Amino acid sequence: MKDYTICDICYEEKEKSVKCFGSCTSKVCLNCLNKMINIKSTIIYFNCPICRYESTYNKNKLFTRFCKSRLSTMNKINKLLLDKVRNLNQQNLDLDYYIERHLDIEDYIEEHLDITSL
């Protein structure tokens, strides 16, 4: 008989779940965990939905090892990084366009870039 766990996010019974990478006992299914992985600047992280412990890729050994062992999680990380690169490339293209048109760079920055996220 297989052991099932109830996910603390979607409340579905799942065969596989992941325990918090911090110290609490929350359990999240793989699907919910993949949805909750995010990127800040170039840092990949996951916040536990219960205790808010932040696991950072390449800093938290358990989280990093888990990510590397799951194809679906690595696909999510690759997608986040690819989207980030595309966004930066688009910003660079926009910047080149404005510079070619001799517009004031300060106007461009105020209009298009979110400096608080850098």
N, C-alpha and C positions, 0 to 999 in steps of 0.2 A: 504494500500500500504506500502510495506516494504522500509525502508531507507537503501540505499547502500552507501558505502564509497569506494573510490579508494585507494588501498594500495600504500604507497610511495616507496615500493621496487619492487613488481611485477606488479604494475599498473593494477591489476585486480579489478573489482568491487566485494566487499565482503559485506556480511550482517553484519558480526562482525569484528571489528577492535579494536586495542588497541592504545590509545593516549600515547604519550611520558610520561614516569614517571618523567621526569624533568619538564622544563618550556616551551619547544617549542610545536608547535601544530601538529607535524607529527603524522600520523596514519599508523599502520602496521597491516596487517592481522595476524591471529593466526598462520597460517602455516609459514609465514616468521619469525615471532617472535621466534617460536620454533627452527627454523634453526639457528637463531642468538644468542641463549643462549649458553654461553660457560663456561669453567672452567679454573681457574688460581690457581694453587696449589690445594687448596680444596675449593676455593671460587667460587660460582656460580654467574655469572653476565650477564648483557645485556647492550650493548651500543646502544643508540639511533642512527639510521643511519644518521640523519640530524644534531643534535646538539652535538652528541658524549657524552651525559650525561650517566655516568655509574651507572646503578642500580645494587645493590648488594643484593643477597638473605640474609635475616635475618638482614639487615641494613636498607634497604629502605622498609618502611612499605607497601607502595602501591604495589611495585613489589612483595614482599613476599606474600601478601594477594592474589594478582592476580595468582601467581604460584600455591598456595595451592588450589585455586578454580578451576583449570583447570587440568583435568586428563592427557591430552596430554602433557602439560608442565611439570608436575611432572614425567611423563614417560621419557621425555627428560633429566631431571635433574638426575633421577635415572640411566639412561644409562651412562651419563657422569661420575657419581661417580663410577659406576661399572667398566667402562673402566679404570678409574684412579687407582682403587684398583688392577685390573688385571695387569696393567702396573707395578705398584710397586711390586707386587708379582713376576712377571717375572724378574724384576731387582734383587730381593732378591735371587731367584733361580740361576740366573746367577752368582751372587756374591758368593753364597755358592759353586757353581761348581769351580769357580776360586780359592777360598780359599783352597778347597780340593786338588787342583792340585799344591798348593804352589807357585802360581804366585804372583808377587808383586801387592799389592792392588793399589798402585799409577798408575800402568800401566792399571789396570782395569778401574779406575775412568777416566783417560784421554781418554780411548778408548770407554767407553760405557755410561757414565753418563753426562747429560747436567746440570752442576752445576748452570748455570745461571737461570734455571727455579725453583730452590728450594728456 
